[in-house]
Amino acid sequence: MSNMDMESYHSETSRASSAIDAKLTGDKKLLAAARKVNEEMAITACGCRIKGNETCTAMCACQDKWRSCGIECNCHGFCCNSLYTLPNLNVRDGALGEELYTKEDIPASKVAFVVCGPIMTQEKYRQKHQKVQDKTAKHYGITVSWPGSSKGLPGEAEASKYVVDPFDNIVGAANHSCEPNVYIKACWANGKIYAVGRANKYIMARETICYDYSWTGVSTDDFAELCFCRAPSCRGFIAELNSRFMEMSILHYEAQIAILRAKHSCIQNVLEVQHECLTAGRKWGLGVEHQELEVIRGENKNDKLKVKYEQMEAAVTKARSAVQKVTQTQLLQLDYLEPKLRPKQHLAPWQRAANKIFSLLKPLNGLQKEEKNKQLIV
């Protein structure tokens, strides 16, 4: 690359970075990385070669360090891991409302978008969310934190934690999915920490862009919304799996199902009585046209009520199944751990006594087996 090309590219990348920074507003403005992080990140560069749109995959040294490629890299930033070469995205009407889609193919590990919007602390976001949660359009903020030493990176773990609200940005049109094609990750670039969405598989043009909200709620009165992503592994709710928010949402919807079932049953009984009255009215030649319309409206409302609690039941079933699978996986992992590393189980007194008896009987069972083996040999 010539000096002229290098200078033009550097000006273009700085202009692209400034355009992203202009869309980041709010109390925190921009999240500047710590000095130690900037010093170590500035000297990091990858040796990836430019091979069209497939360069700088997950094996890239810059991706391994959670940073974007720049002019100092061998690819000069003309790669999938650059904030300058973002794909062309747009919004369209879908089955569940607005949805974000791509106009071009996005290879795996490429930066699909940068999350832009008001930046604030988690506490201020909770206050803001409580003011708008009664509206039909619910805000789902994206929590971003620098992993630091927990991932072998410079800086302290979660030293810089903040929330970006993309509601008014194009990224706000991206829907939730329990099997997303994009995942959100922190990324260092130009001395700042951005929240970027990376493709976890090859995304074809015209395909919908979605990511996992992993929502954990903002207050005790906040419960998860039903998920309609239709993924085979859908967990029923827009909530982080195996979290307290998920458990509380399951209990909340189970109570709501019981209430709606009872309400539906009562309305159904009233409608049956009204049907009998209409039958008697027709028999006596009375004008019951107006009453018939009222009964039809009541039946329609009651059918919608039934659909509502059936959707809740389906969501609760999916959520229970997803939590159970996670629990089984954790138990299988514990079987491979050494006894000292296994977490202590809180057993009832009778369970402890039974375990002691079984431990005493084990040697006796072993002796009996040895004697039987000797007798067989003889």
C-alpha positions as CSV (number, residue, x, y, z in Angstrom):
1,M,0.0,0.0,0.0
2,S,1.5,3.4,-1.0
3,N,1.8,6.4,1.3
4,M,-1.0,8.2,-0.4
5,D,-3.3,5.2,0.1
6,M,-2.3,4.8,3.7
7,E,-3.1,8.5,4.4
8,S,-6.4,8.3,2.6
9,Y,-7.3,5.1,4.5
10,H,-6.3,6.6,7.8
11,S,-8.5,9.7,7.2
12,E,-11.4,7.4,6.1
13,T,-11.1,5.2,9.2
14,S,-10.9,8.2,11.6
15,R,-13.9,9.7,9.8
16,A,-15.8,6.4,10.2
17,S,-14.9,6.3,13.9
18,S,-16.0,9.9,14.4
19,A,-19.4,9.0,12.7
20,I,-19.9,6.1,15.2
21,D,-18.9,8.4,18.1
22,A,-21.4,11.0,17.0
23,K,-24.2,8.4,17.5
24,L,-23.1,7.6,21.0
25,T,-24.7,10.0,23.4
26,G,-25.9,10.1,26.9
27,D,-24.4,10.6,30.4
28,K,-21.2,8.7,29.8
29,K,-20.7,10.1,26.2
30,L,-17.9,7.7,25.2
31,L,-16.3,5.0,27.2
32,A,-12.5,5.6,27.1
33,A,-10.4,2.6,27.9
34,A,-7.9,2.7,30.8
35,R,-4.3,3.8,30.1
36,K,-2.9,0.3,30.6
37,V,-5.4,-1.2,28.2
38,N,-4.6,1.4,25.5
39,E,-0.9,0.9,25.9
40,E,-1.1,-2.9,25.4
41,M,-3.8,-2.8,22.7
42,A,-1.9,-0.2,20.6
43,I,1.0,-2.5,20.1
44,T,-1.2,-5.5,19.1
45,A,-1.4,-6.2,15.4
46,C,-2.3,-9.2,13.3
47,G,-0.5,-10.8,10.4
48,C,-3.6,-11.7,8.4
49,R,-3.4,-11.5,4.6
50,I,-6.1,-9.9,2.5
51,K,-8.0,-12.6,0.8
52,G,-11.2,-10.8,-0.2
53,N,-14.1,-10.8,2.3
54,E,-13.0,-14.0,4.1
55,T,-9.9,-12.5,5.8
56,C,-9.4,-12.1,9.6
57,T,-11.5,-15.0,10.9
58,A,-11.8,-16.2,14.5
59,M,-8.0,-17.1,14.4
60,C,-7.1,-13.5,14.0
61,A,-4.7,-12.2,16.7
62,C,-6.7,-8.9,16.9
63,Q,-10.0,-10.8,17.5
64,D,-8.3,-12.9,20.1
65,K,-7.4,-9.6,21.9
66,W,-10.9,-8.2,21.5
67,R,-9.8,-5.4,19.3
68,S,-10.5,-4.3,15.7
69,C,-7.9,-4.4,12.9
70,G,-6.4,-1.1,11.9
71,I,-3.8,0.4,9.7
72,E,-0.9,-1.1,11.7
73,C,-2.1,-4.6,10.9
74,N,-0.9,-6.6,7.8
75,C,-4.4,-6.4,6.4
76,H,-4.4,-2.6,6.9
77,G,-8.0,-2.8,8.2
78,F,-9.5,-3.9,4.9
79,C,-11.0,-7.0,6.5
80,C,-13.9,-8.5,8.4
81,N,-12.6,-7.3,11.7
82,S,-12.8,-3.5,11.0
83,L,-15.3,-0.9,12.0
84,Y,-14.6,0.8,8.6
85,T,-15.9,-2.1,6.5
86,L,-19.3,-2.6,8.0
87,P,-22.0,-4.3,5.9
88,N,-25.0,-2.5,4.5
89,L,-28.0,-3.1,6.8
90,N,-31.6,-1.9,6.5
91,V,-35.0,-2.3,8.2
92,R,-38.2,-4.0,6.8
93,D,-41.6,-5.2,8.0
94,G,-41.6,-8.8,9.1
95,A,-43.9,-11.3,10.7
96,L,-43.4,-9.8,14.2
97,G,-43.0,-6.1,13.2
98,E,-39.9,-4.3,12.2
99,E,-36.8,-6.4,11.6
100,L,-33.2,-5.7,10.7
101,Y,-31.7,-7.5,7.7
102,T,-28.5,-7.4,5.6
103,K,-28.2,-6.3,2.0
104,E,-25.0,-8.3,1.5
105,D,-23.4,-11.5,2.6
106,I,-21.7,-11.4,6.0
107,P,-19.0,-14.1,6.6
108,A,-18.6,-15.6,10.1
109,S,-16.8,-13.5,12.7
110,K,-17.3,-10.3,10.7
111,V,-18.4,-7.2,12.5
112,A,-22.1,-6.8,11.5
113,F,-22.8,-3.6,13.3
114,V,-21.7,-1.3,16.1
115,V,-24.3,-0.7,18.8
116,C,-25.1,3.1,19.0
117,G,-27.4,5.1,21.3
118,P,-27.4,6.7,24.7
119,I,-24.7,5.4,27.0
120,M,-25.4,5.4,30.8
121,T,-24.7,3.5,34.0
122,Q,-26.8,0.5,34.9
123,E,-28.5,2.4,37.7
124,K,-29.5,5.3,35.5
125,Y,-30.7,2.8,32.9
126,R,-32.9,1.1,35.5
127,Q,-34.5,4.5,36.3
128,K,-35.1,5.2,32.6
129,H,-36.5,1.8,31.9
130,Q,-39.0,2.1,34.8
131,K,-40.4,5.3,33.2
132,V,-40.9,3.7,29.8
133,Q,-41.8,0.1,30.7
134,D,-45.5,0.8,30.7
135,K,-45.4,1.7,27.0
136,T,-46.1,-0.8,24.2
137,A,-42.5,-0.6,22.9
138,K,-40.1,-2.1,25.4
139,H,-36.5,-1.0,25.6
140,Y,-33.8,-3.7,25.7
141,G,-30.5,-2.1,26.6
142,I,-27.2,-3.9,25.8
143,T,-24.8,-4.3,28.8
144,V,-21.2,-4.0,27.8
145,S,-18.1,-4.6,30.0
146,W,-14.5,-5.0,29.3
147,P,-13.5,-8.6,30.5
148,G,-9.9,-7.7,31.3
149,S,-7.9,-10.2,33.3
150,S,-10.9,-12.7,33.3
151,K,-10.2,-13.4,29.6
152,G,-6.4,-12.9,29.7
153,L,-6.7,-9.2,28.5
154,P,-5.1,-6.1,30.0
155,G,-7.1,-4.2,32.6
156,E,-9.4,-5.2,35.4
157,A,-12.3,-7.5,34.8
158,E,-15.6,-5.5,34.3
159,A,-13.9,-2.3,35.4
160,S,-15.8,-0.4,32.8
161,K,-19.5,-1.6,32.7
162,Y,-22.2,0.4,31.0
163,V,-25.5,0.1,29.1
164,V,-26.2,1.2,25.6
165,D,-29.9,1.8,24.6
166,P,-30.2,1.2,20.8
167,F,-33.9,2.0,20.7
168,D,-33.6,5.0,18.4
169,N,-30.8,3.5,16.3
170,I,-31.1,1.0,13.4
171,V,-29.7,-1.7,15.7
172,G,-32.8,-1.3,17.8
173,A,-34.8,-3.0,15.0
174,A,-32.8,-6.2,15.5
175,N,-35.1,-8.8,17.1
176,H,-34.4,-11.4,19.8
177,S,-33.7,-15.0,19.0
178,C,-32.8,-18.0,21.1
179,E,-30.7,-19.2,18.2
180,P,-29.1,-15.9,17.0
181,N,-26.8,-15.4,14.0
182,V,-25.1,-12.4,15.7
183,Y,-23.6,-12.1,19.2
184,I,-22.7,-8.9,21.1
185,K,-19.1,-8.4,22.3
186,A,-16.9,-5.7,23.5
187,C,-14.3,-4.4,21.1
188,W,-11.4,-2.0,21.6
189,A,-10.7,0.6,18.8
190,N,-9.0,3.9,18.8
191,G,-8.7,4.0,22.6
192,K,-12.4,3.4,23.2
193,I,-14.5,0.3,24.0
194,Y,-17.4,-0.3,21.7
195,A,-20.2,-2.8,21.7
196,V,-20.2,-4.7,18.4
197,G,-22.3,-7.4,16.9
198,R,-20.3,-10.2,15.3
199,A,-21.7,-12.9,13.0
200,N,-21.4,-16.4,14.5
201,K,-22.1,-18.0,11.2
202,Y,-22.3,-17.1,7.5
203,I,-25.3,-14.8,6.9
204,M,-26.6,-14.6,3.4
205,A,-28.0,-11.4,1.8
206,R,-31.6,-10.6,2.7
207,E,-31.4,-12.7,5.9
208,T,-32.7,-11.3,9.1
209,I,-30.2,-10.1,11.7
210,C,-31.0,-11.2,15.3
211,Y,-29.2,-11.6,18.6
212,D,-29.9,-13.0,22.1
213,Y,-31.1,-10.2,24.4
214,S,-30.2,-12.2,27.5
215,W,-32.5,-9.9,29.5
216,T,-32.3,-10.0,33.3
217,G,-34.8,-7.4,34.2
218,V,-34.4,-4.0,35.9
219,S,-36.8,-4.3,38.9
220,T,-38.8,-6.8,41.0
221,D,-41.9,-5.8,39.1
222,D,-40.4,-6.5,35.7
223,F,-41.1,-9.9,34.1
224,A,-40.0,-11.4,30.8
225,E,-41.9,-11.1,27.6
226,L,-43.0,-14.2,25.7
227,C,-40.6,-15.2,22.9
228,F,-41.9,-16.0,19.4
229,C,-38.6,-16.6,17.7
230,R,-39.7,-20.1,16.5
231,A,-36.2,-21.5,17.0
232,P,-36.0,-25.3,17.8
233,S,-34.3,-24.5,21.1
234,C,-36.6,-21.5,22.0
235,R,-36.7,-21.1,25.8
236,G,-40.1,-19.5,25.8
237,F,-39.2,-16.1,27.4
238,I,-36.9,-13.2,26.4
239,A,-34.7,-13.8,29.4
240,E,-31.3,-15.0,30.3
241,L,-31.3,-18.8,30.7
242,N,-30.8,-20.1,34.2
243,S,-31.2,-16.7,35.8
244,R,-33.4,-15.6,38.8
245,F,-35.3,-13.4,36.3
246,M,-36.2,-16.5,34.3
247,E,-37.4,-18.3,37.5
248,M,-39.5,-15.4,38.7
249,S,-41.0,-15.0,35.2
250,I,-42.0,-18.7,35.1
251,L,-43.7,-18.4,38.5
252,H,-45.4,-15.2,37.5
253,Y,-46.8,-16.6,34.3
254,E,-48.0,-19.8,36.1
255,A,-50.0,-17.7,38.4
256,Q,-51.4,-15.7,35.5
257,I,-52.4,-18.9,33.7
258,A,-54.4,-20.1,36.7
259,I,-56.2,-16.7,36.8
260,L,-57.0,-16.6,33.1
261,R,-58.1,-20.2,33.1
262,A,-60.6,-19.5,35.9
263,K,-61.8,-16.4,34.1
264,H,-62.2,-18.2,30.8
265,S,-64.3,-21.0,32.6
266,C,-66.6,-18.4,34.3
267,I,-67.2,-16.5,31.0
268,Q,-67.8,-19.8,29.2
269,N,-70.5,-20.7,31.7
270,V,-72.2,-17.3,31.3
271,L,-72.1,-17.7,27.5
272,E,-73.8,-21.2,27.8
273,V,-76.6,-19.7,29.8
274,Q,-77.0,-16.9,27.3
275,H,-77.2,-19.5,24.5
276,E,-80.0,-21.2,26.3
277,C,-81.9,-17.9,26.7
278,L,-81.4,-17.2,23.0
279,T,-82.8,-20.6,22.1
280,A,-85.8,-20.0,24.3
281,G,-86.3,-16.5,22.8
282,R,-86.3,-17.8,19.2
283,K,-88.8,-20.5,20.2
284,W,-91.2,-17.8,21.5
285,G,-90.6,-15.6,18.5
286,L,-88.9,-12.8,20.4
287,G,-86.4,-10.4,18.7
288,V,-83.0,-11.6,19.9
289,E,-80.8,-10.3,17.1
290,H,-79.0,-7.7,19.3
291,Q,-78.4,-10.3,22.0
292,E,-77.0,-12.7,19.4
293,L,-74.4,-10.1,18.4
294,E,-73.4,-9.5,22.0
295,V,-73.0,-13.3,22.5
296,I,-70.8,-13.5,19.4
297,R,-68.6,-10.7,20.7
298,G,-68.3,-12.4,24.0
299,E,-67.3,-15.6,22.4
300,N,-64.6,-13.9,20.4
301,K,-63.2,-12.2,23.5
302,N,-63.2,-15.5,25.3
303,D,-61.4,-17.3,22.5
304,K,-58.7,-14.6,22.5
305,L,-58.4,-15.1,26.3
306,K,-57.9,-18.8,25.7
307,V,-55.3,-18.2,23.1
308,K,-53.5,-15.9,25.5
309,Y,-53.2,-18.4,28.3
310,E,-52.3,-21.2,25.9
311,Q,-49.4,-19.1,24.6
312,M,-48.3,-18.6,28.2
313,E,-48.6,-22.3,28.9
314,A,-46.4,-23.1,25.8
315,A,-43.8,-20.5,26.9
316,V,-43.7,-21.9,30.4
317,T,-43.3,-25.5,29.1
318,K,-40.4,-24.4,26.9
319,A,-38.7,-22.5,29.7
320,R,-39.0,-25.4,32.1
321,S,-37.6,-27.7,29.5
322,A,-34.6,-25.3,28.8
323,V,-33.9,-24.9,32.5
324,Q,-34.0,-28.7,33.0
325,K,-31.6,-29.3,30.2
326,V,-29.1,-26.9,31.7
327,T,-29.5,-28.5,35.1
328,Q,-28.8,-32.0,33.6
329,T,-25.8,-30.7,31.8
330,Q,-24.4,-29.2,35.0
331,L,-25.0,-32.5,36.8
332,L,-23.1,-34.4,34.1
333,Q,-20.2,-32.0,34.4
334,L,-20.1,-32.5,38.1
335,D,-19.7,-36.3,37.6
336,Y,-16.3,-35.6,36.0
337,L,-15.1,-33.4,38.8
338,E,-13.1,-34.7,41.7
339,P,-15.0,-35.1,45.0
340,K,-13.1,-32.2,46.5
341,L,-14.2,-29.9,43.7
342,R,-17.8,-30.8,43.8
343,P,-20.1,-28.3,45.5
344,K,-21.4,-29.4,49.0
345,Q,-25.0,-30.7,48.9
346,H,-27.4,-29.8,51.6
347,L,-28.9,-33.2,52.6
348,A,-31.6,-33.9,55.0
349,P,-30.7,-35.9,58.2
350,W,-32.3,-39.2,56.9
351,Q,-30.3,-38.8,53.6
352,R,-27.0,-38.5,55.6
353,A,-27.9,-41.6,57.6
354,A,-28.7,-43.5,54.5
355,N,-25.4,-42.5,52.8
356,K,-23.5,-43.7,55.9
357,I,-25.3,-47.1,55.8
358,F,-24.5,-47.5,52.1
359,S,-20.9,-46.6,52.7
360,L,-20.7,-49.3,55.4
361,L,-22.3,-51.9,53.3
362,K,-20.0,-51.3,50.3
363,P,-17.0,-53.3,51.7
364,L,-19.3,-56.2,52.8
365,N,-20.7,-56.4,49.2
366,G,-17.2,-56.5,47.9
367,L,-16.3,-59.4,50.2
368,Q,-19.4,-61.3,49.3
369,K,-18.5,-61.0,45.5
370,E,-15.0,-62.2,46.1
371,E,-16.2,-65.3,48.0
372,K,-18.6,-66.1,45.2
373,N,-15.9,-65.7,42.6
374,K,-13.6,-68.1,44.7
375,Q,-16.4,-70.7,44.9
376,L,-17.0,-70.5,41.1
377,I,-13.3,-71.0,40.5
378,V,-13.1,-74.0,42.8
